[in-house]
Amino acid sequence: MKRIHILLKFTPLLFLLITASSCEYNNRLKLREVPEKAFDIVDVEMRSNNFENNRRFWSKVMGFEVDSVAPNSFRVNIGFNSITFINNSGAQDTSSSVTPKYQFTISIPSNQIENCYAWLVDADSTNASKVAEPAKFWIDAETGSVIYRRNQYNSQSIYIKDAGNNIVEILARHDLNNTAEGEFNRGMFLGITEVGVVSRDLRKSAEDLKAAYGVEEVVGSSNSYKPLGGPTGLLKLNIEGKIWTPTENEIAVSYPMSIRVRGDSLIQPITFATGVQLIAVQ
């Protein structure tokens, strides 16, 4: 009788724990509402330690058009926008011994994720000899697949690491009307649509962005992660020290970065304490 009494005593607590866990699981699977108003990203500028090898990765392995915009920088033209890498070894405001690591997303047509993976594998194996560090694919620990399914966003993703140790997400959003027929090709990389931004004060950063650009948070934001914008342009605010998705040990650390987005010319640049700057251009 004593054992039964103890079990009955803790049964309500056990029920609450099970219910809470179930709600949390269902919340992760629940389709999240993404606001319509998006950031129109023009270009992103970031640092790179493994500079020359990263240039070869984007030009030789991925095959993108690469421009030398300055002796210590190169620009990768991806669809409707671009990304510029600056040689971190020549930077004066940060130690060259520190390796900057960023996270950004390149979108593709909604129906091309499997074909894109086949293309990436072929490009990587064909051109691996041209770069010391070919692409690394992350594997979904839950499914064992290289293609991650995000039910809450109705999307699928592939994550690779470039030669500069950046986390690059290849994203197909199934709620967008942007299908493309035929085999995957380089022209189906549509552009950079999401950028991970490290912040030390997510609430203030989110308020500043909302006030300046009229964007809203994606439903389901938390105290450590606040994506703002729409399906074609998101800034994903991550609290400093958070683990980058989908890694297990890559910590979000602040590094200098500049993001230019289309906006009213009267909007003043927003500078985060982490060295990230958001600039409006027409």
C-alpha positions, 0 to 999 in steps of 0.5 A: 500500500505504501508503494501505491501511495507514493506512486499516486503522490507523484502521478500528477507531477509525472502527468504534467511532465509528460504533457509538457514534453508532448506540447513542446514536441508538437510545437516543434512540428507545428507549422509556424507563421512567417510574416510576408514583409521580408528583408530584400538582401542586396549583399553581405560582407564577412571575414575569411581566414582561409582566404585563398582556399575559400576563393577556390572553393566558391569559384572552382568547386561551386563554380560561381562567378567570382570578382576580385573587388580589392586585393584582399577581398572577393565577391561571389555572385549568387543569383539576385545578390552577392556575398563578399569575403574579406581576408581576415589576416589583413584585418586590424581590428581583430586577431588573425588567429581567430577564425570567423564562422558565419551562417547564411542561407542560399535558396533554391526552387521548392522542388529541387532539393534532391536534385541539388544534393546530387549536383553538390555531390558531383561538383564536390567529387569532380572539383575536390582536387582544386581545393584542399577542403571540399564541402562537408555535409551535415547529417540529420542525427534523427533521420540519418539523411543529409536532407533536413525536413523542417515541418514547422517551416514547410521546407527542406535543407542541406547544410554544407561547410565551405573552406572558410568554415562557414555554415551554408544552408541550401534551402527549399521552401515548399510554400513558395511558387518557384518550382523549376523543371529539369536537372539542377544547375548552378543557375537555380541558386536563387540568392542569399535569403537568410543571414545569421546575426549574433546579438548580445541583446535580442530584444533590443536588436529585434525592436531596432529592426522592427522600428526601422524596417517594419518587419515582424518576428516569425511565430515561435521566436524565443529568448535565444533565437529571433528570426525577423522578416519574410520567406524571401529575406530573413535575419536570424538573430541568435544570442551570443553563445548559442549553438548554430543549427544544425551543428552540435558544437559550433558556437555563435560568436560575434565577428564583424559583418556588414549586410546591405538591404533595400530600404528608405534612404533615411534609415540610419545604419544599425550597428550591433555591439557584436560588430554587425552593421545593417545598412539600407540602400535604394 
